[in-house]
Amino acid sequence: MPYDLLLLDVADRIATVTINRPDKLNALNDVMMDELGRMFGELAGRDDVGVIILTGNGRAFVAGADIKALAARDRAALEATSRVGQAVFRSIEQSAKPVIAAVNGFALGGGCELALSCHLRVASSSAKFGLPEVKLGLIPGYGGTQRLARLIGRGRALELVLTGEPIDSAEAHRLGIVNAVVAPDALLDAARAFARTMLKNGPLAMARAIDAIDRGLDQPLDAGISHEATLFGSLADTADMREGTAAFLEKRAAAFQGR
């Protein structure tokens, strides 16, 4: 099926997904949520894609949800909306292929939550981040309360959620929300630089590293390191592990095949 609100470009094993609803500041709606789910499902199965970059067209990454649509929903419909969005964002977070958010502008509400679901975040110096849902009588509903607290701690997360006030990219970097801040015209180049560095590494190893960190955060330390040991051992069965260690010993670049 075609995509109406997303653009896709694949080059050199880097997929760049651009949210393309600039007239609405890329606000999330049901169609976009469906397309994001389908897009990441498609990219998961593509052998020509190793890393995914997610960005927005225009002045916003995603400026929030479609408030007009939300305002008309009753309790059951609002909860269902939350659960659908959570499932889509969770699929991004659990992607075996690294996902980099290239935050080009406003990342507010659901847009901030979308960025938080990505593995890395590179921000334009003009970007703004915030979870202003309390100003609408709501709370973040796509996993923002949980991911933000895990990322920057309970106190800072409560401050941002309860005030609903936005922060600039420099403050987001200081708090650990973003990995790097660059000039607006250097944003995609910076994201691609991260991607190219990752593409040099073993794809199976990166997938297991994502899994280890993702699962470990929700477990006691002993359970987390036990899961890490299981994943570590499983790589002994891969051609990539044999290639990577041989390349190191032979002082050459590894040629990983993802098997």
C-alpha positions in Angstrom: 0.0 0.0 0.0 1.3 3.5 -0.7 2.1 6.1 1.9 0.2 9.4 1.9 2.0 11.1 4.8 5.4 9.5 4.7 8.3 9.8 2.2 11.0 7.1 2.0 14.5 7.3 0.5 16.9 4.4 0.7 20.6 4.9 -0.2 23.7 3.2 1.0 21.7 1.0 3.4 20.3 4.0 5.2 16.5 4.5 5.0 15.4 8.1 5.5 11.7 8.3 6.5 10.3 11.9 6.3 7.0 12.7 8.0 5.3 14.8 5.3 2.3 16.8 6.7 3.9 20.2 6.9 0.7 22.2 6.6 -0.4 20.7 9.9 3.2 20.8 11.4 3.3 17.0 10.9 0.7 16.5 13.6 -0.1 12.8 14.3 -3.4 11.5 13.2 -4.8 8.0 12.7 -3.6 7.7 9.1 -0.1 8.7 10.1 0.0 6.3 13.0 -1.1 3.5 10.7 1.5 4.5 8.1 4.3 4.6 10.7 3.5 1.1 11.8 3.4 -0.2 8.2 6.6 1.6 7.3 8.7 0.3 10.1 7.3 -3.2 9.5 8.3 -2.9 5.9 11.8 -1.7 6.7 12.4 -4.4 9.2 12.2 -7.0 6.4 14.4 -5.1 3.8 17.9 -6.5 3.3 19.0 -3.2 1.7 18.3 -1.2 5.0 20.6 -1.3 8.0 19.8 1.9 9.8 16.7 4.1 9.7 16.6 7.9 10.1 13.2 9.5 11.0 12.7 13.2 10.4 10.1 15.8 9.5 9.3 18.0 6.6 9.1 21.8 7.3 9.2 23.6 10.6 8.3 20.6 12.8 9.5 17.0 13.5 6.0 16.4 14.9 4.2 19.2 16.7 1.8 16.9 18.5 -1.3 15.0 18.0 -4.4 16.0 16.1 -6.2 17.7 19.0 -9.5 18.2 17.1 -9.8 14.5 16.6 -8.8 13.7 20.2 -11.3 16.2 21.6 -14.3 14.3 20.1 -13.3 10.9 21.6 -14.9 9.3 24.6 -13.1 7.3 27.3 -13.0 4.0 25.4 -11.9 5.6 22.2 -9.2 7.8 23.9 -7.8 4.7 25.6 -7.8 2.8 22.4 -6.0 5.7 20.6 -3.3 5.5 23.3 -2.8 1.8 23.0 -2.5 1.9 19.2 0.1 4.7 19.4 2.0 2.9 22.2 2.1 -0.3 20.1 3.5 1.6 17.0 6.1 3.4 19.1 7.1 0.3 20.9 7.7 -1.4 17.5 10.1 1.4 16.7 11.8 1.1 20.0 12.2 -2.6 19.6 13.4 -2.4 16.0 16.4 -4.7 15.5 17.8 -2.0 13.1 19.0 1.2 14.8 16.5 4.2 14.5 17.9 7.7 14.6 15.5 10.6 15.1 16.7 13.7 13.2 14.7 16.3 15.1 14.4 19.3 12.7 11.9 21.5 14.7 9.1 21.2 17.1 8.9 17.8 18.9 5.9 18.4 21.2 3.5 16.0 22.8 3.2 12.9 20.6 6.2 14.2 18.6 8.4 14.2 21.6 7.1 10.7 22.5 7.9 9.6 19.0 11.5 10.9 19.2 11.9 9.2 22.6 11.0 5.9 21.1 13.9 6.1 18.7 17.3 4.7 19.7 19.3 8.0 19.2 18.2 11.6 18.8 20.1 14.2 16.9 18.6 17.7 17.1 18.7 20.9 15.2 19.8 23.9 17.3 16.4 25.3 16.5 14.4 22.3 17.8 12.0 22.4 20.7 11.0 19.5 22.9 8.0 19.3 25.3 5.1 17.3 26.7 2.4 19.9 27.1 -0.5 17.5 27.4 -1.4 18.7 30.9 -2.3 22.1 29.4 -5.1 20.3 27.5 -6.3 18.4 30.5 -4.5 15.2 29.3 -1.3 13.3 30.0 1.2 11.9 27.5 -0.4 8.8 26.1 2.1 7.2 23.8 4.7 6.1 26.4 6.1 9.5 27.2 5.7 9.3 31.0 7.6 6.0 31.0 10.4 6.6 28.6 11.2 10.1 29.8 11.5 9.0 33.4 13.7 6.1 32.4 15.9 8.4 30.3 16.4 11.4 32.6 15.1 10.3 36.0 11.8 10.8 37.9 12.4 14.3 39.2 13.3 15.9 35.8 10.6 14.0 34.0 7.9 15.1 36.5 9.1 18.7 36.0 8.7 18.6 32.3 5.4 16.7 32.4 3.8 18.7 35.2 4.8 22.1 33.9 4.1 21.3 30.3 6.8 23.8 29.3 9.0 23.3 26.3 12.8 23.2 26.4 15.3 24.0 23.6 17.7 21.6 22.1 20.6 22.7 24.3 18.7 22.0 27.4 17.5 18.7 26.0 21.1 17.8 25.4 22.1 18.8 28.9 19.4 16.6 30.3 20.4 13.6 28.1 17.3 13.6 26.0 19.3 14.1 22.8 22.7 12.7 21.8 23.9 15.7 19.7 22.9 19.2 18.7 23.9 20.6 15.3 23.2 23.5 13.0 19.9 23.1 11.1 21.6 22.7 7.8 23.9 20.0 9.2 21.1 17.8 10.8 20.8 15.1 8.2 24.5 14.9 7.6 25.0 14.4 11.4 22.4 11.7 11.5 23.9 10.0 8.5 27.3 10.1 10.1 25.9 8.2 13.1 24.3 5.8 10.7 27.5 5.2 8.7 29.4 4.5 11.9 26.8 1.9 12.9 26.8 0.3 9.5 30.4 -0.7 10.0 29.3 -2.9 12.9 27.8 -6.4 13.0 24.0 -6.1 12.5 23.2 -9.1 14.6 25.4 -7.7 17.4 23.6 -4.4 17.2 20.2 -6.1 17.3 21.2 -8.1 20.4 22.6 -5.0 22.0 19.3 -3.2 21.5 17.5 -6.2 23.0 19.8 -6.4 26.0 19.4 -2.7 26.9 15.6 -2.7 26.2 14.8 -5.7 28.3 17.4 -5.0 31.0 15.9 -1.7 31.9 12.8 -3.4 33.0 14.4 -6.1 35.0 16.5 -6.4 38.2 20.2 -6.2 37.6 20.8 -9.9 38.0 18.1 -10.8 35.5 19.4 -8.2 33.1 23.0 -9.4 33.1 21.8 -13.0 32.8 19.9 -12.0 29.7 23.0 -10.3 28.4 25.1 -13.5 28.9 22.5 -15.5 26.9 22.7 -13.0 24.1 26.5 -12.8 24.3 26.7 -16.6 24.0 24.2 -16.8 21.1 26.6 -14.8 18.9 29.1 -17.6 18.9 26.7 -19.4 16.5 26.9 -16.5 13.9 29.2 -16.1 10.9 29.4 -12.4 11.8 31.1 -13.1 15.1 33.7 -15.3 13.4 34.2 -12.7 10.7 34.5 -9.8 13.2 37.0 -11.5 15.5 39.0 -12.8 12.5 39.1 -9.3 11.0 40.4 -7.8 14.2 43.2 -10.4 14.5 44.1 -10.0 10.9 44.0 -6.2 11.2 41.4 -5.6 8.4 37.9 -4.2 8.1 35.2 -6.8 8.8 32.8 -7.7 6.1 29.6 -8.5 8.0 26.8 -10.4 6.3 24.1 -10.4 9.1 24.2 -14.1 9.6 
